Amino acid sequence: MGSPKQLLPYRGRSLLRYTAEVALASNCEPIVVVLGANSDRIHPTIANLPVHIVENNQWSEGMGSSIRAGVEQITRINPHLDAVVVMLCDQPLVTASKLNQLLEAYQVNRSQVIASAYANTLGVPALFSRDLFPDLLSLTANVGAKYLIQQYRDQVYVVPFPEGAIDLDTPEDYQQMRIGVVPFKKGRRKKHQRE
């Protein structure tokens, strides 16, 4: 991206702050935010939110290390959690209602994993049941939540979320979002009304 994507302006605030506010507006609690590279610059943008911030000093090892740091922190805060939801800040169209939909699906069917479906794949935001906490805590550094979703594919309940394909990975993705063209993975693009 060339600069920390967490600090990109989105809807009048940083992308990370917006994402944290979405999580706070959902029925998920507690909320843990994992910071990695540039945490000294990013931390102030969410410091006054009622979230638990953990710094992952092994961030350069990959996504798995951040998931481990988050799960370690959240289980220290509440050792009796039934499940955790993993989400990223570069999917700007995730909403509190979408997160609540994951929780509701889990309450109804108690599947090991509740995953979002988009762009012919399954991914985050995704909910992982308590039974999978050891798997989350033992992820190798270079794999993320998608790896576990594939490992437990026969125990995944799927929630459609086509907007999940909108992912800000490059400056071009961000520019397209700003001018009203939403970047989709796999080269697909869709017109999106400005807000």
C-alpha positions in Angstrom: 0.0 0.0 0.0 3.0 2.3 0.6 1.6 3.6 3.9 -0.3 1.9 6.8 -3.7 1.0 5.4 -5.1 1.3 8.9 -4.6 5.1 8.7 -6.3 5.6 5.4 -9.2 8.1 5.7 -12.6 6.4 5.4 -16.0 7.9 6.3 -14.4 10.8 8.2 -12.0 8.7 10.3 -9.2 6.2 9.9 -10.0 2.8 8.3 -9.0 1.1 11.6 -11.1 3.4 13.8 -14.1 2.8 11.5 -13.6 -1.0 11.7 -13.3 -0.9 15.5 -16.5 1.2 15.7 -18.3 -1.4 13.6 -17.1 -4.1 15.9 -18.2 -2.1 18.9 -21.7 -1.5 17.4 -22.1 -5.3 17.1 -23.1 -7.8 19.8 -19.5 -9.0 20.0 -17.6 -8.3 23.2 -15.0 -7.8 24.3 -13.3 -6.3 21.3 -9.5 -6.8 20.9 -7.5 -4.9 18.3 -4.2 -6.3 17.3 -1.6 -3.9 16.1 1.6 -4.7 14.3 3.8 -2.6 12.1 3.7 1.2 12.8 1.7 0.6 16.0 3.1 3.8 17.5 1.5 5.8 14.6 -1.8 3.7 14.6 -2.4 3.4 18.3 -3.5 7.0 18.9 -6.3 6.7 16.4 -8.2 4.2 18.6 -6.7 4.9 22.0 -9.9 6.5 23.3 -12.2 3.6 22.1 -13.4 1.0 24.6 -11.3 -1.7 23.0 -8.4 -3.9 24.2 -5.3 -3.2 22.3 -2.5 -5.7 22.0 0.7 -5.2 20.1 2.0 -8.1 18.1 5.8 -7.8 18.1 6.0 -10.8 15.7 3.8 -9.1 13.1 6.5 -9.6 10.4 6.0 -13.4 10.7 2.5 -13.1 9.2 -1.2 -13.2 9.8 -1.1 -16.3 12.0 1.0 -14.5 14.6 -1.6 -11.7 14.8 -4.5 -14.1 15.2 -2.6 -15.9 18.0 -1.9 -12.6 19.8 -5.6 -11.6 19.6 -6.9 -15.0 20.8 -4.4 -15.0 23.7 -5.5 -11.6 24.8 -9.2 -12.2 24.4 -9.1 -15.5 26.4 -7.1 -13.7 29.2 -9.9 -11.1 29.3 -12.7 -13.7 29.3 -11.6 -17.4 29.7 -15.2 -18.5 29.2 -15.9 -17.3 25.7 -17.9 -19.6 23.5 -16.5 -18.3 20.2 -14.4 -15.5 18.6 -14.9 -13.5 15.4 -11.9 -12.7 13.3 -12.2 -9.6 11.1 -9.8 -7.4 9.2 -9.7 -3.6 8.7 -9.3 -3.8 4.9 -12.8 -5.0 4.2 -14.6 -1.6 4.6 -18.1 -2.9 3.8 -18.3 -5.2 6.9 -21.2 -4.0 9.1 -22.3 -4.6 12.7 -25.3 -6.4 11.3 -23.1 -8.7 9.3 -21.1 -9.5 12.5 -24.3 -10.1 14.3 -25.5 -12.5 11.5 -22.4 -14.6 12.2 -23.3 -14.7 15.9 -26.9 -15.6 15.2 -25.9 -18.4 12.9 -23.7 -19.8 15.6 -26.4 -19.6 18.2 -28.8 -21.5 15.9 -26.6 -24.3 14.5 -23.4 -24.3 16.7 -21.1 -25.1 13.8 -17.4 -25.1 14.5 -16.9 -22.3 12.0 -19.3 -19.6 10.6 -17.6 -18.2 7.5 -18.4 -15.4 5.0 -18.8 -16.4 1.4 -17.7 -14.1 -1.4 -15.8 -14.3 -4.8 -16.0 -18.1 -4.9 -14.3 -18.5 -1.6 -14.9 -18.6 2.2 -13.2 -16.2 4.4 -13.4 -13.5 7.1 -15.2 -12.1 8.9 -15.6 -15.6 10.4 -16.5 -17.0 13.7 -14.6 -19.9 15.3 -16.0 -21.9 18.2 -14.2 -22.5 21.5 -13.3 -26.0 20.3 -11.0 -24.4 17.7 -9.2 -22.0 20.1 -6.2 -24.4 20.3 -6.0 -24.4 16.5 -6.1 -20.6 16.4 -3.4 -20.5 19.0 -1.2 -22.9 17.1 -1.5 -21.3 13.7 1.9 -21.0 12.0 2.8 -17.5 11.4 2.3 -17.5 7.6 -1.3 -18.8 7.5 -4.5 -17.0 8.5 -8.1 -17.8 9.3 -8.8 -19.0 5.8 -6.5 -21.9 6.4 -8.6 -23.1 9.4 -11.8 -22.6 7.4 -10.4 -25.0 4.8 -9.2 -27.4 7.4 -12.7 -27.7 8.9 -14.7 -27.2 5.6 -17.1 -30.0 6.5 -18.0 -28.2 9.7 -18.4 -24.7 8.2 -21.8 -22.9 8.1 -21.7 -20.4 5.3 -23.2 -16.8 5.5 -23.4 -15.1 2.1 -21.4 -11.8 2.1 -20.6 -10.7 -1.5 -19.3 -7.4 -0.3 -16.6 -9.2 1.5 -14.7 -9.4 -1.8 -14.1 -5.7 -1.5 -10.7 -5.6 -0.1 -8.3 -2.6 0.0 -4.9 -4.1 -0.7 -3.3 -1.6 -3.1 -3.4 2.2 -3.7 -5.4 1.5 -6.8 -8.1 -0.4 -4.8 -8.3 2.6 -2.4 -8.5 5.2 -5.2 -11.2 3.2 -6.9 -13.2 3.1 -3.7 -12.8 6.8 -3.2 -14.2 7.6 -6.7 -17.1 5.2 -6.4 -15.8 2.1 -8.1 -15.5 -0.8 -5.6 -12.5 -3.1 -6.0 -13.4 -6.8 -6.1 -10.9 -9.6 -5.8 -10.2 -11.7 -8.9 -10.2 -8.6 -11.1 -14.0 -8.0 -11.0 -15.2 -4.5 -10.4 -18.6 -3.2 -9.5 -20.0 0.3 -9.5 -20.8 1.5 -6.0 -22.8 4.6 -5.1 -20.8 7.1 -3.1 -21.7 7.7 0.5 
